[in-house]
Amino acid sequence: MHDAYIVYPPEKISVQIESMTGFDNKLILGTRQGHLLMYSFETNAETNKLDLQLLQYDKNFSKKPITQIDVIPEYTLLFSLTDGLLNVNDFSRHGFPLIHSAQRTKGANVFALDIKRSKSLTSEIKIVCRVCVAVKRKLQCYYWKQNELLSLDSEIDLNDVPKTVAWNNNFICVGYKTEYVLYDMSASQPRKVDLFPTSSSKTIEPCITLIEDSVFAVVKDEFLITIYTEKYRVDDRDGPNSMSGSVKPADALATVKADAAKRTMNLKSLIWSEPFQCLVWDEPYAVGLINDAIEVRVFDNVQEKGTLIQTIPQLQKARFLVRGKQGLLYAASVSHLWCIQAVDISKQREHLLQEENFQLALKLTVSS
């Protein structure tokens, strides 16, 4: 078995963790009590390990549990969902001062950011951020401009209350309790694409992760299933009804079959030992949280080597898994926090070459 990551001993947190997000070596926790905490992991020169340092702690951030958080690091913006309302705060200033509160989102249960970064000729980074918010059985769409969320025209009626959503380019992926659905947002009227059930035999929580531009990964039973969104694009010229109603995947796939050749990776399904609860993409590894453990898998490994690279056990009651940056992940239970760091690439590559796993060694070289 290959060691792709090392796990540092868990840190006991004195509050009940309800949500978390990471960026670089920073980590922000939302709690069941409505507290907000911001940490950093700093390298200790004496021990050569990562030490957890508390940067900010606001006990009065909310009177209700903070159920979801996300950030735009470049703008120091923190998006949070608490008491069914989406708020935007500045995490760089003491007390996380409020910038904007989206009152139309009252009753929301989940949201997703679609962040696009581009670099100008003068190397200036430009960011465009769109936000979709599930408010009961509706999906509201916004964009961020001049310190407020402005509404887009699109508002989508849903069949049920979503458990999770994700937005990338022109597609929003919705995970219900029993099924996954795509919405193509490229035309004036969103077009619904029915995908598949979350499970064929049991009830599992839906999970959606963006693993590459235009490629979502979702959980279905013990499988990771990839959804290549460009396969579901339909040209307006296909007919007057092409942008409305439900479109079966097979129909959409047939209309754009040639697009499959444009994929940059040969992403297939992956089988896990059990359904994963959370998934992060840390190229070339798919890292999934299962019961009390993490499995590290890889697409398209040499057949005799298998897809399972590493199992990280003894993460008791872990519920959350997020990525801070390449090679740095964070996992948490309600009361404990784990930092998971990639083994040095050169050491990994040396070990893989000894095992004659040349394909994965090459992937590591390319991704680093």
N, C-alpha and C positions, 0 to 999 in steps of 0.2 A: 504494500500500500504506500502511496506517495503522500508526503506531508506538504500540502500547499499552504497551510495556515498554521499559526500558533495561537493559542488562546491564553490570555492573561487571567490570573485568578479573579473571581467575581468581586465587584465592589458592592457593598451593602448600601442601599439608598433608603433614607429615613421616611420617604413618602411613598405613596402608591402610584406607580407609573401607569398612565392611561394612554399615552401616545408619545412618539419620539420621531425625530428626524436628525440627519447628520449631514455635515458638509466639511470638507477638509478634515482637520483634526478636532472639529467642534461637534458638540452634541447638545440638542435642546430636548428637554423632557417636559411634557404636560402631565399633570397629575389628576387623580380622582378628586382631590381636594380643591382643584382650581389653581394650584401653584404652578409657576413656570421656572425651570432651572436651566441654566446654560453652563456647560462644562467644556473643558479642553483636555486633550490627552497630550502631555508633553514628555519628551524623552528625558529620562534621568541619566545623566552622564556617568554616575557612579555605578548604577545597577544595569544600565543599558536596557531598561524597561520603560514602559509608558506609565506615567503617573497621572491620575485623575485630579484635575483642579477645577474648583467651582468658580466661575466667572461672575454669574449673576443669579440672584434668587429673589423672585417676586412672589410673596405669599398672598398678594391681593390682586393677582391678574384676573381672576374670575371667581365667582361664587359657586360655579357649577364645574363638573368635570370637563377637562380639555380633551375632546375626543379625537381630534386630528390636528396635526401641524405640518407645515412645509415651509420652505424658505426660497428666496432668490438671493443668494449670497452677495452678488455684485452690488445690489441695491440695499443690502441689509434689511430686507423685508421679511417679516414673519407672518404667514397666513395661518390663522387658527380657527377651529370650529369649537365653540363652546355655547351651551344653552341654545343650540339650534341656530346660531348666528355666525356668519363668516366675518372675521375682523382681520385687519392688517395693522401690524405694529412694527416699530423700528427696534431690532434686536441689538443695535450697536450702542444705544444710549441707556443710561441707568433707568430701571423701572419699565423698560419696554414700552415707551409711550405709544398711544394709539394714533394711527394715521388716518384710518378709514374704517367705517363700519357699514357693511352692505345690508341695509335694512330689509331689502326685498328678499333676502335669503332666509328670513325667519322661518324656522321649521326644518332647516336643512339637516341632513344626516351624514353626507359625505361630499367631498369635492376633489377636484384634480386640476393640476397646473399643466399647461403646455407652454414650455419655455423655448424660444428660438434665439440663438446667439449668432451674431454675424460680426465680422471684423471689417472696418473701413480701410481705405488706402493709407490712412494715418495711424493704423493699428488700434483705433478706438473700437471698443466692444459695444455693439448695439444689441439691446435685448427687447424682444417682443413677448409679452406674457398674456396668455388667454386662460380663463378659468371656467370650468363647468361645475355647477353646483346642483346636486340632487335635492330638491325640496319636495318631500313626500313623493308624489307620482309625476313630478315634472322635472325636466332638466333645463336649468337656466344657464346661459352662456354670457360671459363678460370678457372685457379686455382691460388691462391696467394702463392708465394714462394720467399723468399729472396728479399723482397721489390719490387716485380714486378708481374704483371699478365702474366702468361704463358698460351698459347693457348692449349686447349684440341682438340682432333681430330674432335669432333662432331661440325658440322655446319649444321643447319637445315633450309631448304627452307620453308617459310610460305605462307599461302594463302592470308594474308592481313597484314597490319601493326598493331601490338598488342597495346592495350591500357594499359595492365598490365600483369605482369608475376610473378610467384612464383616458387621456386625450393626447394624440400625436398627429401632427399635420392635419389632414382633413377627416380624421376618423376618431370617434369616441367609442370606446369599448365599455359596455355596461355589464356588470356581473350581478345577477339576481340570485336569490336563494337556490333556484333550480336550473338556471340557464344563463348563457352568454348571448349578448346581442351587440352588433355593430351599428353605428350610425355614420353614414357618409355625409359630411357637412359641406361638400364642395359646391353644391348648387343652392338655389334660393330656398328650396324645401329639403330638409334632411331626409335621407332615404334609409329605411331600416333594412338590416340584413340579419336574419335569424341564423345563429351559429349552431350550438349544440348544448345539451344538458351539462350541468356541472358534474353529474354522476349518473351512472346507469343503475345503481342499486342502493345507494345510501345518501344521507344528507351530509354534505361537506360545505365549508365556507368557500365562496369563490375567491380567487386571487388572481390579479392581473399585474404584470410587470412589463415595462418596455425594455427589451433586450437589445434592440438595434433600431435605427430609424425605420419606421414603417413595419416593425415586427413586434407584436405583443406576444407574451408567453402567459398561459393560463393553466390552472390546475383542473384536471378532469380525472376523477378516481385517483389511481396511483401514477398518472401520467402528467408530464409537462407537454402541453400542446402549443405549437407556435402558430400564430395568426399573421400571415403576410397580407397586410391591408390592401396593397396595390392589386391583389387578385380580385378584390371586391369592387373595384372602381368600374362604373358603367358610364359610357359616353352619353351625353345628352341626345345625340342623334339616334339613339336606339329606339326612340319613340316618345310620344307625348306623356306616357305614364311611367317612364323609366326612372323618375326621381321620386316616386311616391309608392306607398304600400310596402309590403314585405317582399324581399328578394331572397330566394334560397341560395346558399353558397355555390351550389353546382351551376346554377344559371349565371351568376356573376363571374364565376371562374371561367366559364366557357367563353365569355365575351372578351376576356383579357388574357387568354392563355399564354400569349407570347411574352407577357410581362414576367413570367416566372424565370426566364433566362437572365433577367437583370439582377437577380439576387446577389448580394456580396458574400453571403455565407450559405453553406448548405445546412440550414437549421431544420432539424427533424424533431419528432417527439422523443422524450426521455422517460424511462420508467424509473420510479422511486420505490423505496421499500414500503412506503405508505404515503397518503396524500400530504403534500407540504402545506404549511400554514402561511408561510411568507417566502418570498423568493427575491434574491438580488442578483443582478448580472455584474460580475466582476471579471471581465474578459481575460482569459477564455473560459472562465468557470461560471457555471450556474450553481448558486449556493442556496440551498433550500432548508428552511426550518421545519423539522418534523417534531414528534413528541420527545421532548427532553434531549434533543440532539440536532446536529446540523450535518447534512450530506453535501459534499462537493462533487459535482458531476461535470462532464465535458461532452459537447456534441462531437460526433464523427471521430471518435477515437478508433484506433486500430481494433478490429473486432475482438481479437484474443485478449486485448488489454481491458476491455469493458469500459463503461461510461463512469463508474464510481471511482473517484480519485481518492477521497478521504472521508471518513466519518469522525465527527467531533462530538463525543458523548458528554454526559453529565452537565447538561445545561438545564438544570431542574426547573420545570414549569416555565420555560422561556416562551414568550408570546410575540415578541417583536424582533425584527431583523432589518437593519438599514445599512446603506453604504455611505461612508463619509467621502472617500476618494478611492482611486485605484489602489487596491491592496489593503484597505483599512475599513473594516466592518464593525458594526455594533449590534449586540443582541441584548435583550432585557426580558426579565420576568416582571412581575408586579413590584418586586422589592430588590432585585439584583441586576447588575449591569456587567456585561462582558465586552472586552475589547478583543477583536480578532484581527490579527495582522498577518499579511502574506509573508511567507518565507522568502528571503532574498532570491531574486530571479536567477542569479548565477548558480546558487546552491541547488535550486530546483532543477535547473537545466542539467547540471552535472549528474544529479541523481537519475533524471529521466534518461539521459544518454547511457548510463550504466544499465538501466533496465531495458534499453533498446526501444524506448518509446519516443522515436524520433519525431513523429508527427506532433505530439503535444509539446515537445521541446521547441519545435519550430514555431508553434502558435504562441508560446510564451515569449519568444524572442520578438515576434512581430508585434504583439500587444504591448510590450514594454517600450 
